[in-house]
Amino acid sequence: QVQLVESGGGLVQAGGSLRLSCAASGSIFALNAMGWHRQAPGKQREFVARFSSGGSADYADSVKGRFTISRDNAKNTVYLQMNSLKPTDTAVYYCNHFATWGQGTQVTVSS
């Protein structure tokens, strides 16, 4: 059974940066099957970033150029580096491995 634990969220001013981590344990098929989503208050969960075939990554248009997904295979950990944060990035951020989701980590960006 796969377990995912996110960390690294917090309160940051607009223009700042945060790095989220997602530590995976259990029967991980492939770290490149993992991705990030987010859910803002009153809104549906939305896609943020994921690894794609060939070693590249896909990003939502709203974060392209500001966010970077990466992984450390030795640590079974996936990261989301978030730069130039905006108040509209405020949300609970979740990592997932297929249908398994972590508990989420809160990111709040103040203006």
Contacts in CASP RR format, 6 or more apart in sequence:
PFRMAT RR
TARGET T0000
AUTHOR 0000-0000-0000
METHOD contacts of the structure
MODEL  1
QVQLVESGGGLVQAGGSLRLSCAASGSIFALNAMGWHRQAPGKQREFVAR
FSSGGSADYADSVKGRFTISRDNAKNTVYLQMNSLKPTDTAVYYCNHFAT
WGQGTQVTVSS
1 26 0 8 1.000
1 27 0 8 1.000
2 24 0 8 1.000
2 25 0 8 1.000
2 26 0 8 1.000
2 27 0 8 1.000
2 28 0 8 1.000
2 97 0 8 1.000
2 98 0 8 1.000
2 100 0 8 1.000
3 24 0 8 1.000
3 25 0 8 1.000
3 26 0 8 1.000
3 100 0 8 1.000
3 102 0 8 1.000
4 22 0 8 1.000
4 23 0 8 1.000
4 24 0 8 1.000
4 34 0 8 1.000
4 95 0 8 1.000
4 96 0 8 1.000
4 97 0 8 1.000
4 100 0 8 1.000
4 101 0 8 1.000
4 102 0 8 1.000
5 22 0 8 1.000
5 23 0 8 1.000
5 25 0 8 1.000
5 102 0 8 1.000
5 103 0 8 1.000
6 20 0 8 1.000
6 21 0 8 1.000
6 22 0 8 1.000
6 93 0 8 1.000
6 94 0 8 1.000
6 95 0 8 1.000
6 102 0 8 1.000
6 103 0 8 1.000
6 104 0 8 1.000
6 105 0 8 1.000
7 20 0 8 1.000
7 21 0 8 1.000
7 23 0 8 1.000
7 105 0 8 1.000
8 18 0 8 1.000
8 19 0 8 1.000
8 20 0 8 1.000
8 21 0 8 1.000
8 105 0 8 1.000
9 18 0 8 1.000
9 20 0 8 1.000
9 93 0 8 1.000
9 105 0 8 1.000
9 106 0 8 1.000
9 107 0 8 1.000
10 18 0 8 1.000
10 105 0 8 1.000
10 106 0 8 1.000
10 107 0 8 1.000
10 108 0 8 1.000
11 108 0 8 1.000
11 109 0 8 1.000
11 110 0 8 1.000
12 18 0 8 1.000
12 85 0 8 1.000
12 107 0 8 1.000
12 108 0 8 1.000
12 109 0 8 1.000
12 110 0 8 1.000
13 109 0 8 1.000
13 110 0 8 1.000
14 85 0 8 1.000
14 86 0 8 1.000
14 87 0 8 1.000
14 109 0 8 1.000
14 110 0 8 1.000
14 111 0 8 1.000
15 83 0 8 1.000
15 84 0 8 1.000
15 85 0 8 1.000
15 86 0 8 1.000
15 109 0 8 1.000
16 83 0 8 1.000
16 84 0 8 1.000
16 85 0 8 1.000
16 109 0 8 1.000
17 81 0 8 1.000
17 82 0 8 1.000
17 83 0 8 1.000
17 84 0 8 1.000
17 85 0 8 1.000
18 82 0 8 1.000
18 85 0 8 1.000
18 107 0 8 1.000
19 79 0 8 1.000
19 80 0 8 1.000
19 81 0 8 1.000
19 82 0 8 1.000
20 36 0 8 1.000
20 79 0 8 1.000
20 80 0 8 1.000
20 82 0 8 1.000
20 93 0 8 1.000
20 95 0 8 1.000
20 105 0 8 1.000
20 107 0 8 1.000
21 77 0 8 1.000
21 78 0 8 1.000
21 79 0 8 1.000
22 34 0 8 1.000
22 35 0 8 1.000
22 36 0 8 1.000
22 77 0 8 1.000
22 78 0 8 1.000
22 79 0 8 1.000
22 80 0 8 1.000
22 95 0 8 1.000
22 102 0 8 1.000
23 75 0 8 1.000
23 76 0 8 1.000
23 77 0 8 1.000
24 31 0 8 1.000
24 34 0 8 1.000
24 76 0 8 1.000
24 77 0 8 1.000
24 78 0 8 1.000
24 97 0 8 1.000
25 76 0 8 1.000
28 76 0 8 1.000
28 97 0 8 1.000
29 97 0 8 1.000
29 98 0 8 1.000
31 51 0 8 1.000
31 71 0 8 1.000
31 73 0 8 1.000
31 76 0 8 1.000
31 78 0 8 1.000
32 51 0 8 1.000
32 55 0 8 1.000
32 71 0 8 1.000
33 51 0 8 1.000
33 97 0 8 1.000
33 98 0 8 1.000
34 50 0 8 1.000
34 51 0 8 1.000
34 71 0 8 1.000
34 78 0 8 1.000
34 95 0 8 1.000
34 96 0 8 1.000
34 97 0 8 1.000
35 48 0 8 1.000
35 49 0 8 1.000
35 50 0 8 1.000
35 51 0 8 1.000
35 69 0 8 1.000
35 78 0 8 1.000
35 95 0 8 1.000
35 96 0 8 1.000
35 97 0 8 1.000
36 48 0 8 1.000
36 49 0 8 1.000
36 50 0 8 1.000
36 69 0 8 1.000
36 78 0 8 1.000
36 80 0 8 1.000
36 93 0 8 1.000
36 94 0 8 1.000
36 95 0 8 1.000
36 96 0 8 1.000
37 45 0 8 1.000
37 46 0 8 1.000
37 47 0 8 1.000
37 48 0 8 1.000
37 93 0 8 1.000
37 94 0 8 1.000
37 95 0 8 1.000
37 96 0 8 1.000
38 45 0 8 1.000
38 46 0 8 1.000
38 48 0 8 1.000
38 89 0 8 1.000
38 91 0 8 1.000
38 92 0 8 1.000
38 93 0 8 1.000
38 94 0 8 1.000
38 107 0 8 1.000
39 45 0 8 1.000
39 46 0 8 1.000
39 91 0 8 1.000
39 92 0 8 1.000
39 94 0 8 1.000
40 88 0 8 1.000
40 90 0 8 1.000
40 91 0 8 1.000
40 92 0 8 1.000
41 91 0 8 1.000
43 91 0 8 1.000
45 94 0 8 1.000
46 60 0 8 1.000
47 60 0 8 1.000
48 59 0 8 1.000
48 60 0 8 1.000
48 63 0 8 1.000
48 67 0 8 1.000
48 80 0 8 1.000
48 93 0 8 1.000
49 57 0 8 1.000
49 58 0 8 1.000
49 59 0 8 1.000
49 60 0 8 1.000
49 63 0 8 1.000
49 67 0 8 1.000
49 68 0 8 1.000
49 69 0 8 1.000
49 80 0 8 1.000
50 57 0 8 1.000
50 58 0 8 1.000
50 69 0 8 1.000
51 57 0 8 1.000
51 58 0 8 1.000
51 69 0 8 1.000
51 71 0 8 1.000
52 58 0 8 1.000
57 68 0 8 1.000
57 69 0 8 1.000
59 65 0 8 1.000
59 67 0 8 1.000
59 69 0 8 1.000
62 88 0 8 1.000
63 82 0 8 1.000
63 89 0 8 1.000
66 82 0 8 1.000
66 83 0 8 1.000
66 84 0 8 1.000
66 85 0 8 1.000
67 80 0 8 1.000
67 81 0 8 1.000
67 82 0 8 1.000
67 83 0 8 1.000
68 80 0 8 1.000
68 81 0 8 1.000
68 83 0 8 1.000
69 78 0 8 1.000
69 79 0 8 1.000
69 80 0 8 1.000
69 81 0 8 1.000
70 78 0 8 1.000
70 79 0 8 1.000
70 81 0 8 1.000
71 77 0 8 1.000
71 78 0 8 1.000
71 79 0 8 1.000
72 79 0 8 1.000
78 95 0 8 1.000
80 93 0 8 1.000
80 95 0 8 1.000
82 89 0 8 1.000
82 107 0 8 1.000
85 107 0 8 1.000
85 109 0 8 1.000
86 109 0 8 1.000
87 109 0 8 1.000
87 110 0 8 1.000
87 111 0 8 1.000
88 109 0 8 1.000
89 107 0 8 1.000
89 109 0 8 1.000
90 107 0 8 1.000
90 108 0 8 1.000
90 109 0 8 1.000
91 107 0 8 1.000
92 104 0 8 1.000
92 105 0 8 1.000
92 106 0 8 1.000
92 107 0 8 1.000
93 104 0 8 1.000
93 105 0 8 1.000
93 106 0 8 1.000
93 107 0 8 1.000
94 101 0 8 1.000
94 102 0 8 1.000
94 103 0 8 1.000
94 104 0 8 1.000
95 101 0 8 1.000
95 102 0 8 1.000
95 104 0 8 1.000
96 102 0 8 1.000
END
